[in-house]
Amino acid sequence: QVQLVESGGGLVQAGGSLRVSCAASGRTFSSYAMGWFRQAPGKEREFVAAISGSGSVIYYADSVKGRFTISRDNAKNTVYLQMNSLKPEDAAVYYCAAGRLGSYTPNGYDYWGQGTQVTVSS
């Protein structure tokens, strides 16, 4: 069982930066791929970024490539999403997820956090 707790969301102006974090419980964190997804009101949950257990393989959605950076610290059981050059369309609830395989789709993950709100003002 893995429990995930996101933090770091908030209000930021367009063009600004924000870092969200996801702390995981358990001793097997490094065996899980981690993903970040987001969901805006009235929209489906969409993939943002994913990182393998070792951190050696990383994927990004085209919409955030070059602006967002996913990273993990396995010693701290934490995954991060650094978001730069934020746009109003980046506003959403951001969720972290853990899965043995990882995926671009939510179905590839077994555990989810409760989400953290990111609001971008124009």
Beta strands, then each sheet from edge to edge (+ up, - down):
strand 1: 4-7
strand 2: 10-13
strand 3: 18-24
strand 4: 33-39
strand 5: 46-51
strand 6: 58-60
strand 7: 68-73
strand 8: 78-83
strand 9: 92-99
strand 10: 111-112
strand 11: 116-121
sheet 1: 1+ 3- 8+ 7-
sheet 2: 2+ 11+ 9- 4+ 5- 6+
sheet 3: 2+ 11+ 9- 10+
end
